[in-house]
Amino acid sequence: MATPKAEPKYGLLTLSQEDLIDVRLYQAGYEACEPLHLYGPAVRNHFLFHFIVSGSGVLQSTDTKGKVTDYRIRTHEGFLISPDQVTTYYADEHNPWDYIWIEVDGLHAQQIFGLAGLGYNQPIFKPKNEALVNEFANQLEEIINGQKFSTYQMIGHVYLTLDALINASAAEPQSTNNRRQDFYVQQAIQYVENNFQKGITVEDVAAYCGLNRTYLSKIFHSAVATNLKTFLTDYRLGKACNLLKNTDNSIHNIAEQVGYANQFHFSNAFKEKFQLSPSQWRYQHHD
């Protein structure tokens, strides 16, 4: 009599920690454009991806050498705008496009789009087949209809959407990975997150990482598409917005909590970022 095969008593899943990527969603939306509706020329601070639901239009994109190329883009295709890239795009005169767009960034945002074959010099998305592009479109719709999602649900949908983009793209992946540099950038981000309230400077971050400030700033900008000084300021001001909205703390107190010893410097930085004073912003957003 044969001995029954024993069922396994445990299971184990391990993941490469380098592949647990950091991504942030800034905005997402849908637009049904009028004929010849135009945006640009303009530059963006983050990665902006458009997926064409229906219709067609033209993207005018500037590459790293300054050359401008016109791309005709049709239904179920898309285009990526990279940070600091000059672009103009407009809807077709007779068959204007409707599109879904998402604005994302993060430590490995460039790498993710590279896995989909997209980048500064290769901005056009074309799908492998209808089934995969429909899955990608469904994930995008989950995001733009996700007003009731919790933060963690939304983060999950962002990852699913980007994974669907990679799977749906007909382009060959671009190599954008540099793990040693990514380690230093992640180290810098974590130091900012843990010490922003102490009045740290870019020099302090570089010293913590054991790197020259110029070199750290260079690899940070390459990975995150913004300079380290701007990242530090934006992180502080983001924390300040949360305090302005959810507490009754004084402006002076909030400035100190996010690392500004001088309230005047805090107010100037805040107004430059949001075109409103901290008090005006609080009035508009306080619960």
Number of C-alpha atoms within 10 A of each C-alpha: 3 4 5 6 6 6 6 6 5 5 5 4 4 5 7 6 7 11 8 9 13 13 18 16 17 12 12 19 15 18 12 15 18 16 15 17 15 16 12 11 12 11 14 14 15 22 24 19 22 21 26 24 19 16 19 23 26 20 24 18 26 19 18 9 7 10 10 15 13 13 15 14 22 20 16 20 20 22 23 24 28 26 18 15 21 18 21 19 20 20 24 21 13 12 16 20 27 20 22 20 21 20 19 19 22 19 21 22 20 25 21 24 24 21 22 23 22 25 23 20 17 16 20 23 25 20 20 13 11 11 11 17 21 15 17 24 20 13 20 26 18 15 23 16 12 14 10 8 13 10 9 9 12 18 16 12 18 21 18 16 21 20 17 21 25 24 18 23 23 15 19 12 17 17 10 15 15 11 10 8 15 19 13 19 23 18 16 22 19 13 17 23 13 9 14 20 18 14 14 15 16 19 15 15 24 21 14 13 18 11 14 12 16 12 11 24 19 14 18 23 17 16 24 21 22 19 16 25 14 12 18 20 19 15 16 23 23 14 16 22 18 14 21 22 16 13 13 12 12 11 19 15 14 24 26 17 18 22 20 21 16 11 15 13 12 25 20 14 17 23 15 11 13 11 12 15 17 22 13 12 17 20 12 10 12 16 9
